[in-house]
Amino acid sequence: MNATLTPAAHRIISQLRAGQAAGTAAGLGSPDWDAFHDLVVRFIAEAPDPKFRMREIADLLDEHTRSERPVGGAR
């Protein structure tokens, strides 16, 4: 991870870590959950534009979720 984070990266990473801690406290934690969060944090920390990188990640997850839905959109 970069030694010096941009303010945007610092803010995004802080929010991600807070969400991860809340999920873990609620019993939703797992090694895979931790590994996913570590990967996302690394992507944000290394990105030249952290906000854009977070948007890319969100779009990718949204696209994946939509492709997993059955016809009609019901889950």
FENRAGI-V203975 format. One record per residue. N is the residue number from 0. SS is DSSP state (H for helix, E for strand, C for the rest). PHI is phi in degrees with one decimal (999 if undefined). D_CENTER is the distance of its C-alpha to the mean C-alpha in Angstrom with 1 decimal. Layout:
n = (N:N)
ss = (SS:SS)
phi = (PHI:PHI)
d_center = (D_CENTER:D_CENTER)
//
This chain:
n = (0:1:2:3:4:5:6:7:8:9:10:11:12:13:14:15:16:17:18:19:20:21:22:23:24:25:26:27:28:29:30:31:32:33:34:35:36:37:38:39:40:41:42:43:44:45:46:47:48:49:50:51:52:53:54:55:56:57:58:59:60:61:62:63:64:65:66:67:68:69:70:71:72:73:74)
ss = (C:C:C:C:C:C:H:H:H:H:H:H:H:H:H:H:H:H:H:H:H:H:H:H:H:C:C:C:C:C:H:H:H:H:H:H:H:H:H:H:H:H:H:H:H:H:C:C:C:H:H:H:H:H:H:H:H:H:H:H:H:H:H:H:H:H:H:H:C:C:C:C:C:C:C)
phi = (999:-62.3:-66.2:-116.9:-95.7:-68.2:-57.2:-65.0:-63.3:-59.5:-65.3:-63.7:-64.4:-61.4:-66.7:-61.9:-66.3:-65.5:-65.4:-64.5:-62.7:-65.3:-63.6:-64.0:-63.5:-85.2:88.4:-98.6:-74.4:-164.1:-59.3:-66.6:-60.6:-63.4:-64.9:-62.1:-62.8:-60.9:-65.5:-62.0:-60.1:-63.0:-59.4:-68.0:-63.4:-90.8:-76.5:-67.2:-130.9:-58.8:-64.9:-65.2:-62.6:-63.4:-63.0:-60.2:-64.1:-62.4:-63.8:-62.2:-65.1:-64.0:-61.4:-63.2:-62.2:-64.4:-72.1:-88.1:-77.8:-70.0:-55.7:97.1:82.6:-73.8:-98.8)
d_center = (15.5:17.6:20.1:19.8:16.7:17.1:17.1:14.2:12.1:13.5:12.8:9.1:8.7:11.2:9.6:6.4:9.4:11.5:9.5:9.4:13.1:14.0:12.9:14.8:17.7:17.9:18.4:15.2:14.3:15.1:15.1:12.9:10.2:10.8:10.8:7.5:6.0:8.7:8.1:4.8:7.0:9.9:9.0:8.6:11.7:13.6:13.2:16.5:14.9:11.4:11.5:12.5:9.9:7.1:9.7:10.2:6.8:7.4:11.0:10.7:9.2:11.9:14.4:14.0:14.4:17.3:18.9:18.9:20.9:24.6:27.0:27.3:23.7:24.5:22.5)
//
